[in-house]
Amino acid sequence: MLPFDEQERLLEDALVNVRQHAFQMERCLDKKKLIEGLQHATSMLREMGTSRLSPKSYYELC
């Protein structure tokens, strides 16, 4: 398991990336750009699929 400060940094990075992809996904879908929206959804899910976060940190991410 990673040290606490490393977990915090990973969680912060993941939260920023997930929020950014979620925002971009919504923008694309609002503009009827389905393929681009799905690409952002895929990137967001990849970010959430990390195994480096502790269960507590992962729960905060979701």
C-alpha distances in whole Angstrom, upper triangle without the diagonal:
4,7,9,12,10,9,13,14,13,14,17,18,17,20,22,22,22,25,27,27,28,31,32,32,34,37,37,38,40,42,42,40,38,37,35,34,32,31,29,28,27,25,23,22,20,19,18,17,13,10,8,8,7,11,12,12,13,16,17,17,20
4,7,8,6,6,10,11,10,12,15,15,15,18,20,20,21,23,25,26,27,29,30,31,33,35,36,37,39,41,41,39,38,36,34,33,32,30,28,27,26,24,22,22,20,18,17,17,13,11,8,8,8,12,13,11,13,16,16,17,19
4,6,5,6,9,10,11,12,14,16,16,18,20,21,22,24,26,27,28,30,32,32,34,36,37,38,40,42,43,41,40,38,36,35,34,32,30,30,28,26,25,24,23,20,20,20,16,14,11,11,10,14,13,12,15,17,17,18,21
4,5,5,6,9,10,10,12,14,15,16,18,20,21,22,24,26,27,28,30,31,33,35,36,37,39,41,42,40,39,38,35,34,33,32,29,29,28,25,24,24,23,19,19,20,16,15,12,10,9,13,11,10,13,15,14,15,19
4,5,5,6,9,10,11,12,14,15,17,18,20,21,23,24,26,27,29,30,32,33,35,36,38,39,41,39,38,37,34,33,33,31,28,28,28,25,23,24,22,19,19,20,17,17,13,12,12,15,14,12,15,17,15,16,20
4,5,5,6,9,10,11,12,14,16,17,18,20,21,23,24,26,27,28,30,32,33,34,36,38,39,37,36,34,32,31,30,28,26,26,25,22,21,21,20,16,17,17,14,14,10,9,11,14,14,11,14,16,15,15,19
4,5,5,6,9,10,10,12,14,15,16,18,20,21,22,24,26,26,28,30,31,32,34,36,37,35,34,33,31,29,28,27,24,24,23,20,19,19,18,14,14,15,12,11,8,6,7,11,10,7,10,13,12,12,15
4,5,5,6,9,10,10,12,14,15,16,18,20,21,22,24,25,27,29,30,31,33,35,36,34,33,33,30,29,28,27,24,24,24,21,19,19,19,15,15,17,14,14,11,9,10,12,11,8,11,13,11,11,15
4,5,5,6,9,10,11,12,14,16,17,18,20,21,23,24,26,27,29,30,32,33,35,33,32,31,28,27,27,25,22,23,22,19,18,19,18,14,15,16,14,14,11,10,12,15,14,10,13,15,13,12,16
4,5,5,6,9,10,11,12,14,15,16,18,20,21,22,24,26,27,28,30,32,33,30,30,28,26,25,24,22,20,20,19,16,15,15,14,11,11,13,10,11,8,7,10,13,12,9,10,13,12,10,14
4,5,5,6,9,10,10,12,14,15,16,18,20,21,22,24,26,27,28,30,31,29,28,28,25,24,23,22,19,19,19,16,14,14,14,10,10,12,10,12,10,7,9,11,10,6,8,10,8,7,11
4,5,5,6,9,10,11,12,14,15,17,18,20,21,23,24,26,27,29,30,29,28,28,25,23,23,22,19,19,19,16,14,16,16,12,12,15,13,15,13,11,13,15,13,10,11,13,10,9,12
4,6,5,6,9,10,11,12,14,16,17,18,20,21,23,24,26,27,29,26,26,25,22,21,21,19,16,17,17,14,12,14,13,10,11,14,12,14,12,11,14,16,15,12,12,15,12,10,13
4,5,5,6,8,10,11,12,14,15,16,18,20,21,22,24,26,27,25,24,23,20,19,19,17,14,14,14,11,9,11,10,6,7,10,9,12,11,10,13,14,14,10,9,12,10,7,10
4,5,5,6,8,10,10,12,14,15,16,18,20,21,22,24,26,24,23,23,21,19,19,18,14,14,15,13,10,12,12,9,9,12,12,15,14,12,14,15,14,10,10,11,9,6,9
4,6,5,6,9,10,11,12,14,16,17,18,20,21,23,24,23,23,22,19,18,19,17,14,14,16,12,10,13,14,10,11,15,14,17,16,15,17,18,17,14,14,15,12,10,12
4,5,5,6,8,10,11,12,14,15,16,18,20,21,22,20,20,19,16,15,15,14,10,11,12,9,7,10,10,7,9,12,12,16,15,15,18,19,18,15,14,16,14,10,12
4,5,5,6,9,10,10,12,14,15,16,18,20,21,19,18,18,15,13,14,13,9,9,10,8,5,8,9,7,7,11,12,15,15,14,17,17,17,14,12,13,12,8,9
4,6,5,6,9,10,11,12,14,15,16,19,20,19,18,19,16,14,15,14,11,11,13,11,8,11,13,10,11,15,16,19,19,17,19,19,19,16,14,15,13,10,11
4,5,5,6,8,10,11,12,14,15,17,18,17,17,17,14,12,14,13,9,11,13,10,8,12,13,11,13,16,17,20,20,19,22,22,22,18,17,18,16,13,14
4,5,5,6,9,10,10,12,14,15,16,14,14,14,11,9,10,9,5,7,9,7,6,9,11,9,11,14,16,19,20,19,22,22,22,19,17,18,17,13,14
4,6,5,6,9,10,11,12,14,15,14,14,14,12,9,10,11,7,7,10,9,7,10,12,11,12,15,17,20,21,20,22,22,21,19,17,17,16,13,12
4,5,5,6,9,10,11,13,14,14,14,15,12,10,12,12,9,10,13,12,10,13,16,14,15,18,20,24,24,23,25,25,24,21,20,20,18,15,15
4,5,5,6,9,10,11,12,11,12,12,9,7,10,10,7,9,12,11,10,13,15,14,16,19,21,24,25,24,27,27,26,24,22,23,21,18,18
4,5,5,6,9,10,11,9,9,10,7,4,7,8,5,6,10,10,9,12,14,14,15,18,20,24,25,24,27,26,26,23,21,22,21,17,17
4,5,5,6,9,10,10,10,12,10,7,10,11,9,9,13,13,12,14,17,17,17,20,23,26,27,26,28,27,27,25,23,23,21,19,17
4,6,5,6,9,9,10,12,10,8,11,12,10,12,15,15,14,17,19,19,20,23,25,29,29,28,31,30,30,27,26,26,24,21,21
4,5,5,6,5,7,8,6,5,9,10,9,10,13,14,14,16,18,19,20,22,25,28,30,29,32,31,31,29,26,27,26,23,22
4,5,5,5,6,9,8,6,9,11,10,10,14,15,15,16,19,20,20,23,25,29,30,30,32,31,31,29,26,26,26,23,21
4,5,8,9,12,11,9,12,14,13,14,17,18,17,20,22,22,23,26,28,32,33,32,34,33,33,31,29,28,27,24,23
4,5,8,11,10,9,13,14,14,15,18,19,19,21,23,24,25,27,30,33,35,34,36,36,36,33,31,31,30,27,26
4,6,9,9,9,11,13,14,14,17,18,19,21,23,24,25,27,29,33,35,34,37,36,36,34,31,31,31,27,26
4,6,6,6,9,10,11,12,14,16,17,19,20,22,23,25,27,31,32,32,35,34,35,32,30,30,30,26,25
4,6,5,6,9,10,10,12,14,15,16,18,20,21,22,25,29,31,30,33,32,33,31,28,28,28,25,23
4,5,5,6,9,10,10,12,14,15,16,19,20,21,24,27,29,29,32,32,33,30,27,28,28,25,24
4,5,5,6,9,10,11,12,14,15,17,19,20,22,26,27,28,31,30,31,28,26,27,27,23,22
4,5,5,6,9,10,11,12,14,15,17,18,21,25,26,26,29,28,29,26,24,24,24,20,19
4,5,5,6,9,10,10,12,14,15,16,19,23,25,25,27,27,28,25,22,23,23,20,19
4,5,5,6,9,10,11,12,14,15,18,21,23,23,26,26,27,25,22,23,23,20,19
4,5,5,6,9,10,11,12,14,16,20,21,21,24,24,25,22,20,21,20,17,16
4,5,5,6,9,10,11,12,15,19,20,20,23,22,23,21,18,19,19,15,14
4,5,5,6,9,10,10,13,17,19,19,22,22,23,21,18,19,19,16,15
4,5,5,6,9,10,12,15,17,17,20,21,22,19,16,18,18,14,14
4,5,5,6,9,11,15,16,15,18,18,19,16,14,15,15,11,11
4,5,5,6,9,13,15,14,17,16,18,16,12,14,15,11,10
4,5,5,7,11,13,13,16,17,18,16,13,15,16,12,13
4,5,6,10,11,11,14,15,16,13,11,13,13,10,11
4,6,9,10,10,12,12,13,11,8,10,11,7,8
4,7,9,9,12,12,14,12,9,12,13,10,10
4,6,7,10,11,13,11,8,12,13,11,12
4,6,8,9,12,11,9,12,14,12,13
4,7,9,12,10,9,13,14,12,14
4,6,8,6,6,9,10,9,12
4,5,5,6,9,10,11,12
4,6,5,6,9,10,11
4,5,5,6,9,10
4,5,5,6,9
4,5,5,6
4,5,5
4,6
4
